[in-house]
């Protein structure tokens, strides 16, 4: 497996769009509803990768051979009173590659990216129903609380969101 920052190349956008559509179809609560139109997924990734080109985030991809098995985003562009932290967003792994360490490797790479950008704290959230809480806890993220009925699940119904944080470097 190789983890690399992704760029706004048409084939990358198309591959990410397919990953997003498949994740939502499989019930992944990543801000979209099922069925997710491919053009909506493409537009999302075009905007995200444009933000990456501006230095506002880093979008990482985990490649297993020629397959983009997963992705995670490190959001760097936060308010000026929070220069010490970043947010983790859109961790997704193809169903066929789950349980093989892809998500863990992506998270460790995301932490390294955050450190390289001078960040000491990470924040993330995950769905209370079917989210990746066990993964985050296993990586040392601290559970901060749960907000009930936070978002709709892709196939309908409400789910809460669980908030986690991790200090990855000393302040200062």
N, C-alpha and C positions, 0 to 999 in steps of 0.2 A: 504494500500500500504506500502511496506517495501522496502527501498533503501539500497543496500549492495554493497560493492566492489566485483567484480567478479574475479574468479580464472580460471586457465587454465585446468579445468576439461573437459573431452570430451563432456559431456552433455551440459555444458555451451557454449562451442565452437559451437556445433551444433545448439543450440537455438539462439545464436547471429547470426550465419550464415543465418538462416531462416529469422530473423528480417531484416538483411541487404538486402537479396534478395527481400523480400517483400517491403521494403522501396524504393529500386531502381525501382522495377516494378511499384510502385505507383507514380513514378516521382520524388522521393527525390534525390536532387543533393548532394550526399555524396561521390563524387570522383569515382564513378563507372558508367558503361554504362549498359543499358538493352539490351538483357537479361544477367543477371549476373549468371555465373556458380556457383553452390553451392561449388565446390572445391576451387574456387577463394575466395569466401566469408569466407570459413573455414580457408584458409591460412592467410587471412588478420587478422582474430581474433586470430589465434594462435600466430602470430607475435606481435599483440597488447598486448595480455595477457602475453606473455614472457617479453615484455618491462615493463609491470606492475610489474611482479615478480622481475625485476631488479631495481624497484623504479623510473623508468623514467616517469611513468604515473599512473593514477588510472582510472580504468574502472568501472563505477557504473551501477548497474542494478536496475530497478524499478519492483518489483514483486507484482502482484495483484493475490493473491492466489498462484496457481502453475504456473501462466503465467508470462513470462518475457515481460512486457508491453512496456518497453523502456530502453534506455541506453544513457549514455553520458561519454565522456572521458575528463579527466583533464591531459593535457600534462605538465609535470613538468621539463623535461630535455631540457633546453634551453641554449643558449650560456652563457659563464661565466660572460659576462657583463650585463646579465639580470636576476640576481638571485631573483629579487623581483617580477617577473611575471610568469604567467602560461597561457596556451591557452586552450580554450574549443573546443572540436572536437566531431564529430559524434553523435550529439544529434538526436536520432531516437525514434519514438513512433509508435507502431503498429497502423494501421488505425482504428481498432476497439476500441482503447483506447484513441484516440485523443479527445480533448475538455473536458477531465476529470481531468485536473490538473497534469497529469503525467510529462509533459515537465517542467512545473514550479517547481514541486517538485525535479526533477532531477537537474535543474539549481541551486536551493537553496542548495542542497546537494553538488554539485560541488563547489560552493563558499565556503562552510564549509570545504571541503577537501583542497582547495587552502589556506585558512586561517590556517588550521592545519599544512600546510607545509611552513608557513612563507611567503606566497605570499601576495602582496598588490594590484597588478594589474592583470586584466584578459583581454584577447583579444580573439575575435572570428570573424568568418565571416559566412555569410549566403547568399544563392542565392537571387538575386534581384527578380527573378520570382518564386513565390511560396515558398520562404523561411520563416523563423520564425522571421522576423524583428519586428513585433508587440509584440511578446513575449519578445524579448530582450529589446525593448524600455520600456515595462511595468515593467521590472525588474530593470530599472535604467541604462541600458547600453547606452552609448553615441555613436551616429552615427558619424563615423569619415570620411566617404566618400564611394564612389562606384567606382569600377573598371569595366568599360564596357567590354563585350565580354570575360569574364574571363575564363569560362569553358563551355564545352558541357553539355547540359541537358541529362538525361539518355535516353530519346527517340529521341534525336537529336535537333539541333538548339543550339544557344549560349545564355548564361545568364551572366549577370554581377554578381559581388559579392559585398555585402555590409559589411563594416568593422565596428565593434563595440568594445568599451572598457569600463571597469568599474574599478574604484578604490574601493577596498573592505576593505582596512585598510590604516592607515597612513604609509608613507614611514619611514623606519628605524626601 
